[in-house]
Amino acid sequence: MKINAQTRISAIINHNKEAIEVIAKINPHFKKLKNPILRKVLAPRVNIADAARIGNCEVFDFLSALATIGFEIETDTVYSEPTAQPEATKQENLSISEAVEAGKFKSLDVRPILSQGTDPFKHIMDEIKELPDGVVLEVVNTFEPTPLIKILNNKGYASLVKTDGGVVKTYFMNAVEEIAQKTDGVERIFYVNLDALEAEKAKFKSKYKEVDVRELEMPLPMVTILKELEELPKKHALYVNHKKVPQYLLPELEERKLRTWICEIEDGNVKMLIHH
């Protein structure tokens, strides 16, 4: 199989399962690929160039490692120049960098929060709400928070990710005063009572699958739900028992144009029904 910087990790693994071990040795970040659930969700979304950026290594490191197990490198693309950044993004990144260099930033280390099994989303959003104009929020973590970036980009925040060893720092800065949500304007998320949720579920009769993610550690609730949705038969629904409203998941469901019914019964007990 021929590979280049744009080749998807999922295609590589599908071609040769040995690639999982080879990639895992390149950088500790990639050991996540050994988890079949995480692999199912993450690998299709990431190409070699993306993975190299996340792992703070070179594309050539990937290509060279995979060549040892029989992959053929498309040499014309190995040293190709990266795609040019849009001017607006360059300017936003420059503004963030200048603010950080001037000390106009507030740092929030979410690693202790995650180590306790708690979702740091509310802490981050609370900090964002209190952020003065021209000040950057620095979120310190061990991985790139893609769902958070998507949520805040949609709210008008520019973002910049920097990796230093095992530490990932993601910077957010308000780019515009207001921005329209990047959706097609169709309402797909509904907060309802239990009776309304059960009535919606009853429409599917036995054509639904129930899954309980309350005891799973982050990020397994989100990746488990996404995996189940990918395998869900047509005209079926997914009934989810969760301990909270999964804020990171909702933009993913919106993007997939899925209808989501949410019932918050009590602390630690949230029911969801997801379907097309």
Backbone bond lengths (Angstrom), bond angles and torsions (degrees), N, CA, C in turn:
res aa  C-N    CA-C-N  psi(-1)  N-CA   C-N-CA  omega(-1)  CA-C   N-CA-C  phi
1 M - - - 1.470 - - 1.527 109.86 -
2 K 1.341 116.46 133.17 1.451 121.15 177.06 1.530 109.79 -86.48
3 I 1.330 116.40 138.34 1.465 120.57 -178.40 1.518 110.46 -132.07
4 N 1.342 114.81 153.06 1.462 121.29 173.99 1.523 108.10 -146.93
5 A 1.316 117.31 -171.62 1.463 121.60 -175.31 1.519 113.40 -61.90
6 Q 1.343 116.74 -24.10 1.468 120.46 -176.97 1.530 113.07 -94.09
7 T 1.317 118.51 0.10 1.457 121.24 -178.45 1.528 110.46 -70.59
8 R 1.324 116.95 131.01 1.463 122.00 -179.82 1.525 111.29 -70.47
9 I 1.330 115.55 141.58 1.466 120.59 178.42 1.523 110.27 -61.01
10 S 1.335 117.15 -36.29 1.468 120.78 -179.86 1.527 111.05 -62.00
11 A 1.342 117.36 -39.80 1.464 120.92 179.75 1.522 110.85 -65.27
12 I 1.330 115.58 -38.16 1.465 120.66 179.25 1.524 110.50 -64.75
13 I 1.332 116.71 -45.90 1.463 121.16 -178.62 1.524 111.03 -67.73
14 N 1.315 116.55 -39.31 1.467 119.81 178.15 1.528 111.44 -62.16
15 H 1.330 115.29 -33.62 1.464 119.62 -179.44 1.526 111.84 -75.31
16 N 1.341 115.65 -37.68 1.465 119.94 -178.13 1.525 109.61 -152.41
17 K 1.328 116.26 110.52 1.474 121.55 -177.25 1.534 112.62 -63.96
18 E 1.342 117.44 -20.74 1.466 120.13 177.10 1.523 111.27 -61.16
19 A 1.314 116.51 -21.64 1.468 120.88 -177.64 1.523 111.58 -61.24
20 I 1.327 118.26 -27.80 1.470 121.43 -179.85 1.527 110.09 -58.56
21 E 1.343 116.03 -49.81 1.467 120.33 -179.64 1.520 111.42 -67.27
22 V 1.317 116.35 -39.42 1.473 120.34 -179.33 1.522 110.56 -62.97
23 I 1.328 116.91 -47.03 1.462 121.06 -179.33 1.529 110.96 -66.68
24 A 1.332 117.02 -38.82 1.476 121.20 -179.20 1.517 111.86 -60.78
25 K 1.329 117.31 -27.73 1.469 121.01 -179.01 1.526 112.66 -81.02
26 I 1.344 116.73 -15.68 1.463 119.84 -178.47 1.517 111.19 -69.14
27 N 1.326 115.70 -41.55 1.467 120.91 -176.61 1.526 108.71 -156.87
28 P 1.364 118.79 140.64 1.470 120.70 -179.71 1.520 114.02 -55.28
29 H 1.343 117.75 -27.63 1.467 120.90 179.25 1.525 111.57 -57.80
30 F 1.322 116.22 -32.26 1.462 120.30 -172.09 1.522 113.59 -84.41
31 K 1.337 117.13 -0.22 1.465 119.47 175.85 1.526 111.41 -65.53
32 K 1.346 115.77 -17.76 1.466 119.86 176.68 1.527 111.56 -59.37
33 L 1.330 116.89 -24.96 1.457 120.40 -178.71 1.528 112.24 -66.11
34 K 1.345 117.07 -16.99 1.458 120.12 178.63 1.523 111.54 -73.51
35 N 1.335 115.65 -21.07 1.464 120.08 176.91 1.525 108.12 -81.30
36 P 1.341 118.33 116.03 1.470 119.81 -174.73 1.517 114.20 -60.45
37 I 1.338 117.80 -32.77 1.466 120.31 179.77 1.518 110.27 -70.26
38 L 1.341 116.32 -47.75 1.461 119.83 178.63 1.527 110.46 -63.37
39 R 1.327 116.47 -38.48 1.469 120.89 179.98 1.524 110.36 -62.63
40 K 1.317 116.34 -40.58 1.461 121.58 -178.32 1.527 111.20 -60.77
41 V 1.343 116.18 -38.37 1.459 120.85 -175.35 1.530 112.32 -87.83
42 L 1.344 116.94 -41.83 1.457 120.07 -171.35 1.522 113.72 -83.89
43 A 1.339 117.71 -41.68 1.465 120.62 -172.30 1.531 114.09 -57.84
44 P 1.344 120.18 -40.47 1.468 118.97 -179.40 1.523 113.80 -67.22
45 R 1.331 117.93 -18.11 1.462 120.89 -174.29 1.525 112.87 -96.17
46 V 1.322 117.72 -6.97 1.464 120.82 -171.12 1.525 109.93 -122.90
47 N 1.326 116.44 131.08 1.460 119.73 172.19 1.527 109.31 -101.89
48 I 1.318 116.79 179.51 1.468 120.39 -175.90 1.530 111.27 -60.80
49 A 1.332 117.17 -41.41 1.466 120.54 179.96 1.532 110.89 -62.97
50 D 1.351 117.11 -42.41 1.468 121.23 177.82 1.522 110.36 -61.08
51 A 1.345 115.49 -47.15 1.461 120.46 -177.26 1.521 111.52 -63.16
52 A 1.322 116.49 -39.21 1.462 120.33 178.47 1.528 110.80 -63.09
53 R 1.339 115.31 -39.75 1.471 118.93 178.28 1.520 111.04 -65.78
54 I 1.339 116.72 -44.82 1.462 120.79 -179.91 1.521 111.08 -63.23
55 G 1.347 115.87 -40.35 1.457 120.22 -177.46 1.512 114.40 -87.31
56 N 1.342 116.87 2.16 1.457 121.94 178.62 1.528 111.23 55.65
57 C 1.325 115.46 47.68 1.458 120.45 177.20 1.527 108.56 -136.56
58 E 1.315 116.32 -178.58 1.454 120.91 -176.42 1.532 111.12 -93.56
59 V 1.332 115.60 148.87 1.465 120.21 175.06 1.521 110.30 -57.09
60 F 1.324 115.79 -37.45 1.461 120.04 -178.46 1.535 111.22 -63.47
61 D 1.346 117.41 -30.22 1.469 120.45 176.75 1.527 110.19 -59.56
62 F 1.333 115.60 -43.42 1.462 121.62 178.64 1.520 110.65 -64.05
63 L 1.330 115.15 -52.51 1.456 120.03 -175.27 1.523 111.36 -60.97
64 S 1.322 116.46 -42.09 1.465 120.53 -179.38 1.521 111.33 -64.85
65 A 1.348 116.23 -42.54 1.465 119.99 -179.59 1.525 110.98 -64.26
66 L 1.325 116.74 -42.37 1.463 120.48 -178.30 1.526 111.80 -72.33
67 A 1.323 116.38 -25.78 1.467 119.82 177.57 1.526 110.98 -64.35
68 T 1.331 117.47 -26.85 1.470 121.09 -178.68 1.525 112.47 -68.73
69 I 1.354 117.03 -16.86 1.466 119.01 178.46 1.536 111.06 -114.41
70 G 1.325 114.94 24.20 1.460 118.51 169.47 1.510 117.92 103.02
71 F 1.317 118.54 -2.15 1.462 119.56 177.81 1.532 109.67 -75.03
72 E 1.325 115.89 144.37 1.458 121.70 -178.44 1.532 109.43 -103.09
73 I 1.314 115.92 124.00 1.467 121.35 -177.29 1.524 110.02 -83.91
74 E 1.324 115.63 130.67 1.464 120.39 172.62 1.523 107.22 -79.50
75 T 1.314 116.78 94.92 1.468 121.94 -169.25 1.515 113.40 -60.70
76 D 1.325 117.89 -27.79 1.475 120.13 -178.00 1.522 111.50 -66.02
77 T 1.355 116.71 -20.50 1.462 118.92 -175.79 1.509 113.06 -103.40
78 V 1.329 118.03 -9.67 1.463 120.42 -174.48 1.521 111.63 -61.49
79 Y 1.319 115.85 -44.38 1.459 119.66 -174.51 1.531 112.61 -104.87
80 S 1.325 116.21 17.14 1.461 119.49 -179.01 1.515 110.86 -66.85
81 E 1.304 115.79 149.84 1.459 121.00 -179.54 1.523 109.79 -69.50
82 P 1.353 117.88 144.33 1.453 119.35 178.13 1.517 111.06 -65.99
83 T 1.316 115.85 154.47 1.457 121.00 178.17 1.521 109.82 -59.69
84 A 1.307 117.19 134.78 1.459 121.11 -178.30 1.519 111.06 -64.29
85 Q 1.327 114.87 139.39 1.451 120.53 177.67 1.518 110.03 -76.93
86 P 1.325 118.14 142.81 1.463 119.22 174.00 1.525 110.07 -58.84
87 E 1.327 116.54 146.57 1.464 120.22 -177.20 1.517 112.21 -57.79
88 A 1.350 116.71 -39.11 1.467 119.40 -179.03 1.513 111.20 -61.70
89 T 1.362 116.47 -40.35 1.454 119.98 -179.82 1.522 110.57 -67.25
90 K 1.326 116.61 -40.65 1.466 120.19 177.18 1.524 110.55 -58.29
91 Q 1.334 116.59 -44.43 1.456 120.86 -178.39 1.523 110.82 -65.51
92 E 1.332 116.79 -41.02 1.459 120.50 178.78 1.527 110.63 -63.33
93 N 1.339 116.64 -43.92 1.459 120.60 178.75 1.520 111.27 -62.29
94 L 1.346 115.19 -39.16 1.465 119.74 178.42 1.524 109.97 -63.57
95 S 1.330 117.51 -43.01 1.463 121.50 179.58 1.524 111.01 -61.97
96 I 1.322 116.43 -42.28 1.468 120.16 178.40 1.523 110.20 -63.32
97 S 1.325 116.66 -47.24 1.470 120.82 -178.84 1.522 111.49 -60.98
98 E 1.320 116.16 -42.03 1.472 119.98 179.83 1.519 111.26 -64.33
99 A 1.334 116.68 -40.64 1.463 120.59 179.37 1.523 110.83 -64.85
100 V 1.325 116.77 -41.07 1.466 120.73 179.85 1.524 110.35 -65.38
101 E 1.335 116.36 -44.85 1.467 120.73 179.64 1.528 111.46 -62.14
102 A 1.343 116.09 -31.21 1.470 120.63 179.36 1.526 112.18 -83.80
103 G 1.324 116.59 0.35 1.462 120.07 179.44 1.515 113.29 80.79
104 K 1.328 117.34 11.47 1.468 120.60 -179.16 1.531 110.29 -90.75
105 F 1.316 114.57 64.20 1.458 118.56 178.37 1.527 109.56 -149.93
106 K 1.309 114.15 155.33 1.459 121.61 175.75 1.510 107.84 -119.64
107 S 1.323 116.61 132.64 1.455 120.83 -175.16 1.529 111.28 -102.48
108 L 1.317 115.49 136.35 1.463 121.57 176.22 1.527 107.80 -129.54
109 D 1.325 116.47 111.61 1.460 122.00 178.87 1.526 108.27 -91.07
110 V 1.323 116.52 110.86 1.463 120.40 -176.05 1.530 112.62 -93.37
111 R 1.319 117.93 1.05 1.463 120.16 -179.00 1.527 112.90 -61.89
112 P 1.345 119.40 -43.00 1.472 118.47 176.87 1.528 112.45 -63.52
113 I 1.331 117.25 -34.33 1.466 121.05 179.59 1.524 109.88 -66.63
114 L 1.338 116.17 -44.42 1.462 120.57 179.84 1.526 111.72 -66.30
115 S 1.348 116.71 -35.42 1.468 119.95 -179.08 1.515 112.08 -64.91
116 Q 1.341 116.87 -21.52 1.465 121.58 177.09 1.527 112.03 -89.10
117 G 1.345 116.13 2.18 1.453 120.31 179.96 1.511 113.58 78.51
118 T 1.340 116.64 19.17 1.467 121.88 -177.78 1.519 110.50 -103.93
119 D 1.307 116.53 142.29 1.454 122.62 177.00 1.529 108.92 -76.72
120 P 1.348 118.55 121.47 1.469 120.44 -178.01 1.524 114.17 -82.18
121 F 1.337 117.64 4.35 1.463 120.75 -173.97 1.531 111.92 -54.85
122 K 1.337 117.23 -48.24 1.472 120.36 -176.98 1.532 110.39 -63.22
123 H 1.331 117.49 -40.37 1.468 120.90 178.72 1.529 110.30 -60.83
124 I 1.330 116.13 -43.40 1.459 120.49 -178.92 1.523 110.97 -65.89
125 M 1.331 116.40 -45.32 1.461 119.74 -178.92 1.530 111.49 -65.99
126 D 1.337 117.57 -34.83 1.469 120.62 176.34 1.531 110.27 -62.78
127 E 1.334 116.18 -41.22 1.462 120.33 179.09 1.534 110.81 -67.30
128 I 1.331 116.37 -40.26 1.467 121.09 179.34 1.527 110.64 -60.70
129 K 1.345 116.49 -42.69 1.466 120.97 -178.53 1.523 111.84 -62.33
130 E 1.332 117.21 -32.74 1.470 121.57 -176.94 1.521 112.67 -93.27
131 L 1.336 117.31 2.67 1.460 120.88 -174.56 1.532 111.12 -73.33
132 P 1.332 118.85 121.47 1.478 120.96 178.68 1.528 110.57 -67.82
133 D 1.322 116.70 158.48 1.463 121.38 177.25 1.529 109.86 -59.09
134 G 1.321 115.44 137.68 1.462 120.39 177.67 1.506 115.07 82.65
135 V 1.329 117.07 -2.03 1.467 121.30 -179.52 1.527 109.01 -104.06
136 V 1.313 116.12 140.78 1.461 122.98 -177.11 1.524 109.95 -101.82
137 L 1.330 115.94 142.33 1.462 120.59 172.48 1.527 108.24 -99.09
138 E 1.320 115.52 125.37 1.456 122.19 177.10 1.530 108.60 -102.91
139 V 1.335 116.68 117.59 1.456 121.73 177.88 1.524 108.02 -103.95
140 V 1.330 116.48 119.37 1.462 121.95 -177.22 1.522 109.19 -99.42
141 N 1.331 115.70 127.75 1.462 120.33 -176.06 1.525 108.77 -150.93
142 T 1.337 117.10 -176.34 1.457 121.05 177.40 1.523 111.80 -106.14
143 F 1.341 117.63 -1.97 1.456 121.02 177.91 1.522 109.30 -148.34
144 E 1.330 115.59 162.19 1.457 120.75 -179.51 1.523 109.79 -75.05
145 P 1.341 118.64 120.24 1.471 121.82 -175.12 1.530 112.44 -83.26
146 T 1.334 115.78 73.51 1.471 120.88 -174.48 1.534 113.80 -54.98
147 P 1.355 118.99 -46.78 1.482 117.83 179.65 1.528 112.80 -61.11
148 L 1.338 117.05 -39.40 1.467 120.66 179.10 1.527 110.32 -64.54
149 I 1.317 116.93 -42.28 1.463 120.87 178.89 1.520 110.27 -59.19
150 K 1.329 116.25 -42.97 1.467 120.81 -179.16 1.536 110.79 -63.16
151 I 1.340 116.22 -44.28 1.468 120.70 -179.46 1.521 110.68 -61.54
152 L 1.334 117.10 -48.36 1.462 120.12 -175.87 1.526 112.39 -75.02
153 N 1.323 117.69 -31.35 1.475 119.48 172.85 1.516 110.27 -59.74
154 N 1.334 116.16 -41.76 1.471 120.73 178.96 1.519 112.29 -66.58
155 K 1.332 116.67 -23.21 1.467 120.96 178.93 1.525 111.80 -91.37
156 G 1.341 116.54 3.86 1.453 119.71 175.63 1.509 115.55 96.90
157 Y 1.332 117.97 17.88 1.461 121.50 179.63 1.524 110.13 -102.38
158 A 1.328 115.89 130.79 1.456 120.73 172.29 1.524 107.55 -78.78
159 S 1.330 116.44 153.27 1.460 119.70 -178.48 1.514 110.69 -136.72
160 L 1.313 114.96 154.74 1.456 121.82 178.96 1.526 107.37 -146.83
161 V 1.329 116.52 130.16 1.472 121.03 -178.00 1.520 109.59 -111.90
162 K 1.334 116.39 131.46 1.461 122.16 175.59 1.523 108.55 -129.20
163 T 1.329 115.77 134.00 1.462 121.25 -179.29 1.519 109.64 -115.44
164 D 1.327 115.43 132.51 1.462 121.38 178.31 1.518 107.53 -133.24
165 G 1.323 115.52 98.74 1.459 118.99 -176.27 1.519 109.39 66.37
166 G 1.336 115.78 -124.88 1.460 120.36 179.31 1.505 113.54 -92.81
167 V 1.331 117.41 6.65 1.461 121.67 -177.98 1.520 109.91 -106.71
168 V 1.330 115.42 128.14 1.469 120.96 178.19 1.528 108.39 -112.99
169 K 1.314 116.05 123.62 1.463 121.18 178.49 1.529 108.47 -112.35
170 T 1.332 114.89 120.50 1.460 120.96 179.55 1.523 108.46 -111.46
171 Y 1.322 115.81 126.49 1.460 121.38 -176.14 1.529 110.14 -107.27
172 F 1.339 115.28 138.26 1.460 121.37 178.89 1.524 109.35 -127.47
173 M 1.339 114.71 136.43 1.460 120.58 178.99 1.520 108.65 -142.91
174 N 1.317 116.73 136.81 1.457 121.22 -179.53 1.525 108.92 -64.89
175 A 1.342 116.53 115.25 1.466 120.97 -175.60 1.516 112.10 -89.59
176 V 1.328 117.05 -32.07 1.465 121.82 178.92 1.514 108.04 -140.78
177 E 1.326 116.32 161.57 1.457 119.66 -179.22 1.517 111.25 -68.36
178 E 1.319 117.52 -43.78 1.459 121.90 178.92 1.518 108.76 -143.42
179 I 1.315 116.09 148.93 1.461 120.63 176.07 1.509 109.21 -144.69
180 A 1.322 116.99 138.63 1.465 120.12 179.10 1.514 109.33 -69.81
181 Q 1.312 117.06 143.28 1.451 121.29 176.76 1.526 108.91 -62.15
182 K 1.339 115.98 138.75 1.457 120.90 -177.03 1.529 110.00 -83.76
183 T 1.307 116.30 66.51 1.459 121.96 176.21 1.511 107.71 -129.09
184 D 1.335 117.23 175.83 1.455 120.02 -179.92 1.522 111.36 -90.24
185 G 1.328 117.67 10.47 1.455 121.86 176.62 1.513 114.37 84.58
186 V 1.324 118.48 0.03 1.463 122.09 179.66 1.521 109.50 -89.39
187 E 1.334 116.13 129.34 1.462 120.01 179.43 1.528 109.52 -77.36
188 R 1.334 115.86 126.54 1.460 119.94 -178.34 1.532 113.21 -129.42
189 I 1.317 118.13 -6.23 1.462 121.00 179.61 1.523 108.33 -113.49
190 F 1.330 116.07 124.34 1.459 121.68 -175.00 1.536 109.89 -126.13
191 Y 1.317 116.42 128.04 1.462 121.63 173.90 1.530 107.53 -98.19
192 V 1.317 116.45 117.01 1.464 121.18 -171.70 1.527 110.57 -133.30
193 N 1.363 115.64 171.11 1.460 119.00 174.06 1.529 108.86 -85.46
194 L 1.325 116.25 174.40 1.459 120.68 -174.36 1.538 111.93 -64.36
195 D 1.330 116.85 -38.05 1.465 119.79 179.94 1.528 111.18 -60.96
196 A 1.336 115.92 -43.12 1.466 120.11 -179.87 1.524 111.01 -67.16
197 L 1.327 115.98 -37.90 1.465 119.76 178.67 1.527 110.54 -64.86
198 E 1.336 116.20 -45.08 1.469 120.30 -179.33 1.534 111.02 -66.54
199 A 1.315 116.21 -33.59 1.465 119.68 178.08 1.525 110.59 -66.12
200 E 1.328 116.46 -39.89 1.462 120.48 177.62 1.527 110.01 -66.59
201 K 1.349 116.50 -41.75 1.467 120.01 179.42 1.525 111.01 -62.88
202 A 1.357 116.40 -36.54 1.470 121.26 -177.73 1.523 111.86 -62.09
203 K 1.337 117.36 -24.27 1.463 120.99 179.44 1.534 111.48 -63.63
204 F 1.329 115.28 -24.48 1.459 119.75 -177.74 1.528 112.29 -92.16
205 K 1.364 116.19 -6.16 1.470 121.79 -179.40 1.529 108.97 53.36
206 S 1.313 117.64 -115.49 1.476 119.47 -179.05 1.528 112.42 -97.07
207 K 1.339 115.89 4.24 1.458 119.54 -176.85 1.533 111.92 -89.29
208 Y 1.307 114.77 59.58 1.466 119.78 175.26 1.520 108.59 -149.29
209 K 1.323 115.38 155.47 1.459 121.06 175.89 1.514 108.44 -118.15
210 E 1.333 116.37 136.88 1.465 121.33 -179.94 1.529 109.43 -104.59
211 V 1.321 115.70 136.15 1.458 121.10 178.73 1.528 108.98 -136.46
212 D 1.327 116.69 141.82 1.463 122.81 -179.25 1.523 108.90 -116.27
213 V 1.341 117.09 116.19 1.478 120.89 -177.55 1.523 111.43 -114.23
214 R 1.327 117.52 12.55 1.467 120.81 -173.92 1.517 114.13 -63.53
215 E 1.311 117.50 -30.24 1.462 120.11 -176.58 1.526 113.61 -96.96
216 L 1.330 116.58 1.03 1.464 119.62 -178.44 1.526 111.40 -83.08
217 E 1.339 116.70 144.58 1.453 121.66 176.83 1.524 109.37 -83.46
218 M 1.340 115.42 151.53 1.459 120.24 177.54 1.530 109.87 -61.99
219 P 1.337 118.75 143.28 1.470 127.03 2.50 1.536 113.08 -97.54
220 L 1.339 116.07 21.90 1.465 119.60 -173.63 1.528 115.00 -61.37
221 P 1.362 120.25 -33.56 1.473 116.99 176.41 1.527 112.50 -56.85
222 M 1.316 115.82 -47.01 1.466 119.42 -177.88 1.524 111.48 -65.96
223 V 1.341 117.53 -47.12 1.458 119.19 -176.34 1.527 111.31 -69.73
224 T 1.334 117.29 -30.86 1.464 120.41 177.17 1.526 110.56 -65.65
225 I 1.328 116.36 -45.23 1.462 120.65 179.34 1.525 110.74 -62.07
226 L 1.331 117.17 -44.54 1.460 120.57 179.93 1.528 111.32 -64.28
227 K 1.314 116.45 -38.67 1.473 120.45 177.89 1.530 110.32 -63.57
228 E 1.338 116.16 -44.27 1.466 119.96 -179.99 1.527 110.76 -63.99
229 L 1.321 117.37 -37.70 1.455 120.77 179.37 1.526 111.70 -66.53
230 E 1.335 116.03 -37.37 1.462 119.60 179.06 1.527 111.40 -64.82
231 E 1.337 116.55 -31.18 1.463 120.88 -176.85 1.526 112.79 -96.80
232 L 1.322 116.92 -1.34 1.460 121.02 -176.71 1.530 111.48 -70.75
233 P 1.337 118.39 129.89 1.469 120.18 178.28 1.530 111.07 -63.18
234 K 1.313 115.80 158.54 1.464 120.85 178.35 1.532 109.69 -62.39
235 K 1.324 115.31 146.83 1.468 123.80 178.63 1.528 112.52 63.49
236 H 1.339 116.09 23.65 1.465 121.61 174.03 1.528 108.61 -113.07
237 A 1.328 116.04 165.75 1.461 122.04 178.52 1.525 109.46 -124.22
238 L 1.324 115.37 158.32 1.460 121.34 175.22 1.527 108.01 -112.28
239 Y 1.345 116.06 123.77 1.468 122.22 179.64 1.522 107.30 -104.44
240 V 1.324 116.61 118.93 1.466 121.72 -171.38 1.526 111.41 -113.82
241 N 1.329 115.45 130.88 1.466 122.07 169.41 1.527 107.21 -99.32
242 H 1.317 116.30 115.51 1.471 121.81 -175.44 1.533 107.99 -128.01
243 K 1.329 115.70 163.51 1.462 118.56 177.56 1.525 112.33 -98.62
244 K 1.354 115.97 -4.51 1.466 119.64 179.00 1.519 108.66 -162.24
245 V 1.307 116.14 166.89 1.465 120.41 174.48 1.535 107.39 -74.85
246 P 1.324 118.54 119.13 1.475 121.69 -175.66 1.529 112.15 -80.12
247 Q 1.320 116.22 87.14 1.460 120.74 -174.03 1.521 113.37 -59.38
248 Y 1.349 117.92 -35.02 1.463 120.27 179.49 1.526 111.56 -68.07
249 L 1.319 116.01 -28.97 1.460 120.40 -175.94 1.523 112.70 -77.09
250 L 1.320 117.42 -32.78 1.464 121.06 -172.66 1.529 113.66 -56.73
251 P 1.349 120.37 -42.79 1.471 118.55 177.44 1.529 112.59 -62.31
252 E 1.333 116.61 -33.59 1.461 120.52 177.31 1.529 110.27 -63.70
253 L 1.328 115.98 -42.06 1.459 120.30 -179.52 1.527 110.67 -67.86
254 E 1.337 115.80 -38.72 1.467 120.39 176.76 1.525 110.34 -61.25
255 E 1.335 115.65 -44.90 1.459 120.90 -177.84 1.524 111.38 -61.87
256 R 1.329 115.60 -33.03 1.472 120.34 -179.73 1.530 111.66 -86.93
257 K 1.351 115.90 2.68 1.465 122.08 179.32 1.532 112.02 58.68
258 L 1.347 114.78 42.36 1.461 121.28 177.68 1.524 109.88 -98.63
259 R 1.327 116.86 142.11 1.463 122.08 176.23 1.533 107.88 -87.88
260 T 1.338 115.37 132.92 1.461 120.35 -175.39 1.521 110.05 -128.83
261 W 1.336 115.44 122.89 1.459 122.65 178.42 1.524 107.84 -106.82
262 I 1.332 116.57 125.01 1.460 121.20 -173.35 1.523 110.22 -122.32
263 C 1.330 116.03 130.51 1.460 121.64 176.35 1.530 108.99 -126.10
264 E 1.332 117.12 113.63 1.464 122.18 176.28 1.531 107.98 -90.95
265 I 1.320 116.90 98.61 1.462 121.35 -176.28 1.515 111.16 -76.19
266 E 1.327 116.52 -48.64 1.462 123.00 178.49 1.518 107.61 -164.86
267 D 1.347 117.33 175.32 1.461 120.11 177.58 1.522 109.95 -57.69
268 G 1.316 116.41 128.14 1.449 121.00 178.65 1.510 114.41 82.73
269 N 1.334 117.51 6.56 1.463 120.53 -178.27 1.525 110.54 -142.13
270 V 1.314 115.09 97.08 1.471 122.31 179.71 1.531 108.41 -124.72
271 K 1.317 115.90 132.25 1.469 121.54 177.45 1.521 108.66 -109.19
272 M 1.325 116.71 141.43 1.467 121.44 179.48 1.522 109.34 -137.64
273 L 1.320 115.26 144.29 1.458 121.38 172.36 1.519 107.02 -125.52
274 I 1.339 116.24 125.17 1.459 121.69 -175.05 1.524 109.55 -124.25
275 H 1.323 116.33 130.22 1.458 119.79 179.57 1.527 110.47 -161.13
276 H 1.311 117.29 169.16 1.479 121.51 177.36 1.522 109.61 -76.65
